[in-house]
């Protein structure tokens, strides 16, 4: 390590130490979405803040299993699962069949019901009508939970929003952050940053329509729910006003594992802040990995999708492909048994994924392409074979392919042959592992870890009472001023006026010259 790099790390350590020594704050955190993957990201930050002495109150569906000092759970009961039989009707097949637009429509509609019911719960009502509580910051997950922003007005506290994925274009509007559609693909579209004309057109149309539908159809519904339950508060602003009070936006992404984009100072990328240094594996699992002389393929479809929901033909296709391998396969499987299980396949209902990926014998990570799983694979330097199902998974795998660290296997194209072909491509071509390890070094080459950055900027906003000095002037401009339409109109008018004056002057001169010539001709004719 060079002396300059040592100084950088020492400086970073001192910065973190200074941050950890700041005055303890009271923080209200609101994470009402039921997905466990979202909870993993959000909880990582809350636990770290609590460990640094801050009093953290967390309103969520995922309470801690063991008590922690400075950490108080307020447990919600209502979730999206209460309003549709997503799990009962086979999560995997349902998610694969519903499509992007169907998923978005479902989330938009059901979120209104969930918000209304959750705000009626006793634990939330006590908080809404509390009179002896104050908070120094309110942290909200930016994911169909807008009705909770009434707490920002109630406690007169800075608003910090966490996005557990790459962030939609409308989120930039909260803090005046530019989102050039020509180079920043929407996280729900299977696009890269280098787009052709039709891709740029599609990205622009989708993002614009998405903003329009959200602002004029979706947001008014949440606004009505918020005002219904916070109606005792004086001068309650609209949701659009409250969103623009966002002091800090933490986004679970990073330019090294996605695409570069312009960022305001209060738009902070903390991709992978949930990933911690690897811990020792359980003995039986460590032995299984250590003794795999030909390596191991790790297979997991994440926390929301069950591998056991596969159809019989799909499961048999995987088993046939795995049985031909000399490598061992470690498979996250949610039931007690599997018909036709080959000898080289080990099943477990739960697995410590980041710790497994850190093992030197893991050669390939077969995944659904979820953002957290992708980040963990890159952190550990393991190539991925992705089977995307919905949401941003296709975009994540499109990026993995473009970066040369992964191969995509379409879910509707699963067969023994397609699985074997994809696995052989990664196993037999060393460039995938080399690229993954190179990218891992680039990603981890940061002055602070993603979690340390999230903590620093959270404390920074609290220390500086919302950090209004980071607020963009773009928030005070009308849309036509922001896009310089008034300036362009003025310039067009000015240039047009000058051109018109020049034209009129030239025409007058031309007419005078032509008129003089005609008079001379007439006089010559009379003399003749």
N, C-alpha and C positions, 0 to 999 in steps of 0.2 A: 504493500500500500504506500503510495507516495505521501510526502509530507503535506502537500496541499490537500489531499483527500483526508488525511488525518485531521487537519485543521477544520475541514468542513464538518466532519462527524463530531468533533469536539464542540464546535459552534452549535450544531443541531442538538446535541445533548444538553448544552447549557440553555438553549431556547426551550426545550421541553421541561427542564428543571424549573426554569422561571415560570413557565406556564403552570406547572403542578403546584407551585408555591403561591399561586394567586388566591385571593380570598374566596372561601367556599360560597357557592351560590345555590339557590333553590331552583330546581329545574323541573318543569312539567313536561312529560313526554307522552305523545298521543300516537299510538300505533294500532288502530282498530282493524287492520286487515288480517285475515286468518292464515295466510300462507306462511308456512314455517320458514321458507327461504328468506322472506322479507324480515321475519323476526330475528333471524340469525344476524343480519346486517345491523339492524337497529339496536339489538341488545348488546352487540359488541361495543358500541359507543357508550351506551348507558352504563354498562358495567365498568368501563374504563373511567368514566367521569365519577362514578361512585367511589371507585378505588382511590381517586385523587382527592377525596374529601367533600365532594359536592353532594348535596341532598337531592336525590333523584326520585321522582314519583312517576311511575310508568303505568299508563292506562292502556291495556292491551288484552288480547285473547291468549297470550302465552306467558303466564307467570313463571318466575324462577322456581325450580324444584327444591332448591335449598336457599335458606335466608342469606342475605348479604348486607353488611353494614352500609348505611346511607342509601339503601335501595328499597323503595316501597312499591309493591304491586297493587294496582287497582284493577280488578279482573272484570272484563266484559263477558257477557253471556251470548249475545246475538252475533251471528256471523252470516256470511253469504250462503253458507251451506243450509241455513234454515229456510231459504227461499227457492232453492232448486236442488234437484236430486243429482247433483254432479257426481258425487262419489258413488252413490248407489247404482247409477247407470253406467258404471265402468269409466273411470276417469280417463284412461288412456284413449279408448275408442272415441269417447265424447269429445275430448280436446282435439283429436286428429280430424274429426268430421265437421266440427262446428265452424272452422275457418276463422280468419282474422276479423272480418266484419261482424260475424256472429258473436265472437268473443267480446269485441268492443261494445256491441249493442247490449249484450247480456250484462256486462259490468256497469255500463251507464245506468241501465234501468234498475238493476238490483241494488246498486249502491245507495239509491235514494231511499229504498225500503230499509236497508240496514242502518243508515244514518238516523232515520226517524226513530226506529226502535231502540237503537243504542242510546240515543240522547234521552230516552224515557227511562232507562234503567236507573235503579236507585243510586248506585255508586256515582253515576254521572250527574244525576240531579243534585246530589249533595255538593258536588264540586261546583256546579253551575250557580247554586244559591248560597255558597259559602260566603261568609263575611269576615272571617278572621284568618284568611290564608293569603299569602302573596307569593309570587314566583318572579325570579329574575330573568327567566327566559321560557318560552314555550316552543318545544320541538315537535313538529308534526310530520308524519310520513306523507309525502305528496303522492297519494294514490287513492283517488276516489273517496277522499275523506274531508272534503271542503267544509262541510257543515260544522266541523269542530273549530274553525277559525274564530268563532265567537269568543273563545277563551283568550285570544290575543287581546281583544278589546276589553274583556272583563278584568284581566290582570295587568293591563297596560304594560305588557312585557314585550321585548324584542321577539320577532318570529324567525325561527330557524326551520327550514324545510329540508327533509331528507328524501331523495329519490333513490330507490333501491335498484333502478336500472339506468340506462344511458341518458334518460331525460327527454321528454317531448319538447317540440319547438316552442309551444306556448309557455313553458316554464321560464324560458329566457325573458319573456315579456314582464315577468314579475319584478325583475331586477334591471331591466333595460339591456339585457345581453343579446347581441346580434346572433342570428341563426341564418347564415347564407345557405339557401336551399340548393345552390349549385354545388356545394362541397360537403354539406352536413346532411346525411340521409336520416330520414325518420327511423327511430328504433324498431318500428313495426313493419318496415319494408325491407325486402331482401335486396339491398343496394349497397354499393361501395362508395367511397368518396369521389372516385373518378367515374363520373356518370356521363353517358351520351345524351343527346338531345331529348330523346323520349323518356329516359330515366329522370332527367332533370325536370321535365314537364310533369311526370307522374308524381315525383317527390313534392313539387310545388303545389300541385292541385290537391294531393292528399293532405298535406300539412295545412293548407289554407282552409279547406273544407272542415278539417278536424278542429281548427281554431274557431271557425264560424259556428259549428254545431255545439261546441263546448260553451262558448260565450253566450249564445242566444237561446239555446234549448236546454242544455244540461245544467249550467251554472245557476240559472234562475230557480231551478227546482231545489238545489241545495241551499240557495239563499233563503227561500221560503221556509225550509226546515230549520235553518239556523235562527231566523227571526221568530219562529214559533216557540222555540225552546229558550231563547235568550231575550224574550220580549220584555223582561223587567229591567233591562239595561238601557240607560239613556243614550241617545244619539248613536245607536248601533249602526256602523257603516255597512255598506253592501259588501258582498264577498269579493267583488272585483277590486274594491278599495283596500280591503284587508290583505288580499294577495300581494298588492303592490307595497305593502309594509314589510315584505320579506327582507330581513337583514342579511341572511346568509342562506345560500342553496348548496347543500352537500350532495354530490352526485356520485353514485357508485360506478365510476368509470375512470379510465385514464388514457391519455393520448397514446401511450406506448402499446396498449392492447385494444385500441380502436382506431380512430382517425383524429388528426389534429383539427382544432377548431378554435375560433376566437373566444376568449373568456374574460369577463369582468373580474375585478379582485374579489367580489363576494360570491362568485361562482367557482366552487372549489371541487376538484375531482379527487375522490378518495376511494377509487376502485380497489377492491380487495381488502378493505379495512377489517373484514371479519377473519382474514387469514392470519393465524398466529404461528409462531415457531413450532415445528413438529414435536409431538410428545411421544414417549415410548409406547409401542403397541402392546396390546394384551399378548401374553406368552404364546397361546396357541396360534394366533394370527401372525405373529412375528416368525414363528417356526415355519408356518405354511409358506410365507414369502421368502424367508431365508433359504429354504430347501428347494426352491424352484430354480434349478440350474439353467433352464431354458427361458426363464422369465415368466411374468404374470400379466394377464390382461384383466384390468379392473372394469367392471360393468355395473353402472347404476343409472337409473332414470330420474334421480333426484328425489326430493321430499314430497312433491305434490302428485307425481305420476307413479303408478305402481307397475313394475315389470310383470307382476302376476296377473295384470289385466289383459295381457296379450291374448290373442286368439290361439287356439291349439296349433293351427298351422304355422303361425309366426313363432311360437315357442319351439316347435319341432325344427324349424329352419335354423334357429340359433343353436339348438342342441346338436344338430347334424354338423353344422359348421365348426362348433367348438370341439366335437369329438375327433376331428381330423387334425387338430393342433397338437404340437409337442409342448406348447406352453400351458401353464395352468390358468384357470379362469376363476376369478373371485367375483361373485354375482350377488348384488343386493336384491334379494327375493323375499317377498312379504308373507309368504305362507310357509307352513311347516315342512312341506315336501314338494318334489317335482317329479312327475312321471318321466322315466327315461333319462334320468340324470347321469351324464358320463362320469367316469372316474376322475377326470382332470378338472371337474367343475365343483367348486365349493360355494355353498349358499349360506347367507347370513341375512337376518331381518334388518339389522342396523350395523353400520360400519363407520369407523372414524375416518372419513374420506380424506381430509387434508393430510393426516398422518400416514395413510396408506400411499398416497401419491408421492410422499417424500421418500419412500423406500426405493433403493437403487434397482431392484429387480422388476419394478412395474414398468412395462414397455409401452402400453397403450391404455388410454382411458376411453372406454365406450360410454357415451353420455348422451343426454337429450339436448345438450347444447345450451343449457341454462347459463345465465351470466355468472352466477357464483361458482358453478362447477368449472366453467371456462377459466375464470380468474385463478382458481386453485390449481388447475392444470398448468397454466402459464407460470405461476409462482414457483411450482415444483419442477418445471421444465419437462413435462410429459406431453407427447403428441395425443391428439384426440380423434376419435371416430364418432362423429355426431349423428344422432337420429332426431332431428328437430321435430317438434309436435305443434307448438303454437307460440304466440307472443313474439318476443325478440330472439327466439332461438335460431330461426333461419338466418337472421342478420349476423348473429354471433358466429355461426358456422361459415357464412359467406366470408366474414373477415378471417376466420381461422384458415380457410382454404387459400385466400389471397396472401396471407402471411406465410404460407407453406408449413403450417403446424398441424393441419388436420384434413380429414376427408369426410364428406357428407354422404350419408346413406339415407335416401328418402324413405320415410316410414311406409309409404304405399308401395315401395319397391323392394320390400324385404323378402328375401329368399335365401336358401342355403348358399347359392352361387354368389349372390350380390354381397352377402356378409363375408364370405371367404375372400372374395376379390378385394373388398375394401381393407380387410385386415392384412392381407398379404402385401398390399400396396404400402401400408405403413411399416409393417414388420421388416420387409425386404429392402425398403428404400431408406437408407440412413439419413437422408436430408431432412426428414420430418423430425427426428429426434434432435439432430443438430440445430435445426431452426428453433425448435421449442426451447432448447437450453440456451441458445443465444438470446432469444427474446426474453427468457427468464432473467438473464443478467441485465438486460436493458430495463425491464420493468422494475426490478429491485434496486436499481441505481437511482435512489431518491435521497435527498438530505434528511427527510423524516419519513417514517413509515406512513402509509395511508391513515392508520388509526391515530397516530400522533398528530398528523395534520388536521384531522377532524376535531380532535380535542383542542388543539391550539386555537383554531379559528372559532370554535364554539366559545372558549374562554375569552378570546379577543373581543367578540361581539358583546359578551356580558360585561367585560371590563369597561368597554367604551360605550355602554348604554345604547346598544343597537348599532353602533358604528355608522352613524349617518354620513360620515365623511366618505364612505365607500359607495354611497347611493349615486347611481348614474343620473346625469341630467336628462337622459333620454326619457325618463319617467315623467318629466314635466312638459314634454313636447306633444303636440297633437300629431296624429299619424301622418298628416300631409307635411308637417314640419320635419318629422323624423326622416322621412324619405326624400326630403328636400324638394318636394313638389312645388312649394311656394317659391323657392329659389329658382327652380327650373322655369316656372311660369314667368317670373320676373325677367330672367335672362332671355327667354324666348320673346317676351314682349319688348325688352330693350333692344335686342338685336333686330327684331322685326321692325321696330320703330325706326332704327337707324337705316335699315335697308329701304324702308318705305320712303324716308326723307331723301335718301340718295337717289332712289328711283324717280321721285317727283322732281328733284332738281335736274337730273339728267333728261327727264322728259321735257321739262321747261326749256332747258338749253337746246335740246334737239328741235323742239318746236320753233324756237326763236331762230335757230340757224336755218331750219327748213323754210320758215316764214320769210326770212330775209332773202333767201335764194329765189323764192317764188316772186317776190317784189322786184328783184333785179331782172329776172326773166321777163316779167311783164313790162318793165320800163324799156328793155331792149326791143321788145316786140313793137311797142308804140313808136319808137324812133324809126324802126324799119318801115 
